Amino acid sequence: MTDSVTPLGLDAWLERLSTLLPADVFEGAGPAERAVLLDLARIAAHRGERIAAPITTYLAGVAFAGLAPAERLARLRALLAALEA
């Protein structure tokens, strides 16, 4: 990738990503879940090293991947609250 590539907006990026990942990955990952994941990344980057952000969101995704969407969102919110405390 070169610097001359125009970055995609979030929706366009997620649309592109959805064509490369299994379809069920995006099940239930709506705006609320995305907002919590972005907040997790923000907390990780500001309270630790910046590189902690992608690793934190990845590990949270792995940890809660098998849960139903509502339970996954609740667990992500609980994790966020614990890290913000």
C-alpha positions as CSV (number, residue, x, y, z in Angstrom):
1,M,0.0,0.0,0.0
2,T,1.3,3.4,-0.9
3,D,0.6,6.8,0.8
4,S,-1.2,8.0,-2.4
5,V,-4.2,5.6,-1.6
6,T,-7.2,7.5,-0.3
7,P,-8.4,6.0,3.0
8,L,-11.9,4.5,3.0
9,G,-14.6,5.7,5.3
10,L,-15.6,3.3,8.1
11,D,-18.7,2.0,6.3
12,A,-16.8,1.5,3.0
13,W,-14.0,-0.3,4.8
14,L,-16.4,-2.6,6.6
15,E,-18.1,-3.4,3.4
16,R,-14.8,-4.3,1.8
17,L,-13.8,-6.4,4.8
18,S,-17.2,-8.2,4.8
19,T,-16.3,-9.5,1.3
20,L,-13.1,-11.0,2.6
21,L,-14.3,-12.6,5.9
22,P,-16.9,-15.3,6.6
23,A,-20.4,-13.8,6.4
24,D,-21.4,-14.6,10.0
25,V,-18.5,-12.5,11.4
26,F,-20.7,-9.4,10.9
27,E,-23.8,-10.9,12.5
28,G,-24.8,-8.6,15.4
29,A,-21.8,-6.3,15.0
30,G,-23.9,-3.2,14.6
31,P,-23.2,0.4,15.6
32,A,-23.4,-0.3,19.3
33,E,-20.8,-3.0,19.2
34,R,-18.6,-1.1,16.9
35,A,-18.8,1.9,19.3
36,V,-17.7,-0.2,22.3
37,L,-14.8,-1.7,20.3
38,L,-13.7,1.8,19.3
39,D,-13.9,2.8,23.0
40,L,-11.9,-0.2,24.0
41,A,-9.2,0.8,21.4
42,R,-9.2,4.3,22.7
43,I,-8.8,3.3,26.4
44,A,-6.0,0.8,25.5
45,A,-4.2,3.4,23.4
46,H,-4.4,6.1,26.0
47,R,-3.8,4.1,29.1
48,G,-1.1,1.8,27.6
49,E,1.0,2.0,24.5
50,R,-0.8,2.8,21.3
51,I,-0.1,-0.6,19.9
52,A,-2.2,-2.1,22.7
53,A,-5.4,-0.9,20.9
54,P,-5.6,-3.5,18.1
55,I,-4.4,-6.3,20.3
56,T,-7.0,-5.4,22.9
57,T,-9.9,-5.4,20.4
58,Y,-8.6,-8.6,18.8
59,L,-8.4,-10.4,22.1
60,A,-11.9,-9.1,23.2
61,G,-13.2,-10.4,19.9
62,V,-11.7,-13.8,20.3
63,A,-12.9,-14.0,23.9
64,F,-16.5,-13.2,23.2
65,A,-16.9,-14.5,19.6
66,G,-19.0,-17.5,20.5
67,L,-21.6,-15.6,22.4
68,A,-25.0,-14.4,21.1
69,P,-24.8,-10.8,19.9
70,A,-26.7,-9.3,22.9
71,E,-24.5,-11.2,25.4
72,R,-21.4,-10.3,23.5
73,L,-22.3,-6.6,23.6
74,A,-23.0,-6.9,27.4
75,R,-19.6,-8.5,28.0
76,L,-17.8,-5.9,25.8
77,R,-19.5,-3.2,27.8
78,A,-18.5,-4.8,31.1
79,L,-14.9,-5.1,29.9
80,L,-14.9,-1.4,28.8
81,A,-16.3,-0.4,32.2
82,A,-13.6,-2.4,34.0
83,L,-10.8,-0.9,32.0
84,E,-12.1,2.7,32.4
85,A,-12.2,2.3,36.2
